[in-house]
């Protein structure tokens, strides 16, 4: 179905923009991102490692999402969407934990800046998680007579 194909591509391109922009803000201002990371006690020992690994993984994922759409590579697209969903699940859990405990109020580190974590951040990342899962579902191979 065309709707499935176009919907999957639109979701993949949206999420590639989100991950790409997020990585760009972290790479453009690593000092601010490091302050955000050190605001979480359980991330503090890993801050130096995460400072560069998170944005590099985000850029890589954004590239895989875009290339999977351009090359019409269904398995790569499904895998990339699944990895994107896992990333958003992790980010949503960290932000929810931050709201629950009050820790990490130096900022979420998502898109630059040091604004305190708000419920909107959890809703935003949860929405991206849902979009990635919907895209993963839509990218599934045709199985039934209605899918042809």
C-alpha positions in Angstrom: 0.0 0.0 0.0 1.3 3.4 -0.8 0.0 4.9 2.4 2.2 2.5 4.4 5.3 3.2 2.2 4.8 7.0 2.4 4.0 7.0 6.1 7.0 5.0 6.9 9.3 7.3 4.9 7.8 10.4 6.4 8.3 9.0 9.9 11.8 8.0 9.2 12.7 11.4 7.7 11.1 13.2 10.7 13.0 11.1 13.2 16.2 11.5 11.2 15.8 15.3 11.5 15.1 15.0 15.3 18.2 12.8 15.9 20.4 14.9 13.5 19.3 18.2 15.1 19.8 16.8 18.6 23.3 15.6 17.7 24.2 19.0 16.1 23.2 20.9 19.3 25.3 18.6 21.4 28.3 18.8 19.2 28.0 22.6 18.8 28.1 23.1 22.6 29.6 20.1 24.3 30.2 22.1 27.6 26.4 22.6 28.0 25.7 19.0 27.2 28.3 17.8 29.8 26.7 20.0 32.5 23.4 18.3 31.6 24.9 14.8 31.9 26.6 15.6 35.2 23.2 16.7 36.6 22.2 13.0 36.8 24.1 11.2 39.5 24.0 7.8 37.7 25.4 9.4 34.5 28.1 11.4 36.2 30.8 8.7 36.0 30.0 8.2 32.3 29.7 11.9 31.3 33.0 12.1 29.5 32.2 9.0 27.4 28.6 10.0 26.8 29.6 13.5 25.8 30.8 12.3 22.4 29.3 8.8 22.0 25.6 10.0 22.3 25.8 12.6 19.5 27.9 10.3 17.3 25.3 7.6 17.7 22.6 10.1 16.9 24.3 11.3 13.7 24.9 7.7 12.7 21.2 6.8 13.3 20.0 9.9 11.4 22.2 8.9 8.5 20.9 5.3 8.5 17.3 6.5 8.5 17.9 8.8 5.6 19.9 6.3 3.6 17.4 3.6 4.2 14.7 5.9 2.7 16.8 7.0 -0.3 17.9 3.4 -1.1 14.5 1.9 -0.4 16.2 -0.6 2.0 13.3 -2.0 4.0 15.4 -4.1 6.5 17.7 -1.2 7.2 14.7 1.1 7.7 13.0 -1.3 10.1 16.3 -1.8 12.0 16.9 1.9 12.2 13.4 2.6 13.4 13.8 -0.1 16.0 17.1 1.5 17.2 15.4 4.9 17.2 12.6 3.6 19.3 15.1 2.1 21.8 16.8 5.4 22.0 13.6 7.3 22.6 12.6 4.7 25.2 15.9 5.3 27.0 15.6 9.1 26.8 11.9 8.9 28.0 12.9 6.7 31.0 15.8 9.1 32.0 13.5 12.1 31.7 10.7 10.4 33.7 13.2 9.4 36.4 14.4 13.0 36.5 10.9 14.3 37.1 10.2 11.6 39.7 13.4 12.3 41.7 14.0 15.9 40.9 17.5 15.1 39.8 18.9 16.3 36.5 17.4 19.7 36.7 20.4 21.2 35.0 18.6 20.4 31.8 17.7 17.4 29.7 20.4 17.9 27.2 18.1 16.9 24.4 18.3 19.9 22.1 20.8 22.2 23.8 20.2 24.6 26.6 19.9 24.1 30.3 16.2 24.4 30.9 14.9 22.1 33.7 13.2 18.9 32.7 9.4 19.3 32.3 6.6 17.0 31.7 6.5 18.3 28.1 10.0 16.7 27.6 8.6 13.3 28.5 5.5 13.7 26.3 7.7 14.9 23.4 10.1 11.9 23.6 7.2 9.5 24.3 5.6 10.8 21.1 8.8 10.2 19.1 8.9 6.7 20.6 5.4 6.1 19.4 6.2 7.4 16.0 9.2 5.1 15.7 7.1 2.1 16.7 4.4 3.0 14.2 7.0 3.4 11.5 8.5 0.0 12.4 5.1 -1.6 12.2 4.3 0.1 8.8 7.6 -1.0 7.3 6.7 -4.6 7.9 6.6 -6.8 4.8 3.2 -7.5 3.2 1.7 -10.6 4.7 -2.0 -10.7 3.9 -4.3 -10.2 0.9 -5.1 -6.6 2.1 -1.5 -5.6 2.1 -0.9 -6.1 -1.6 
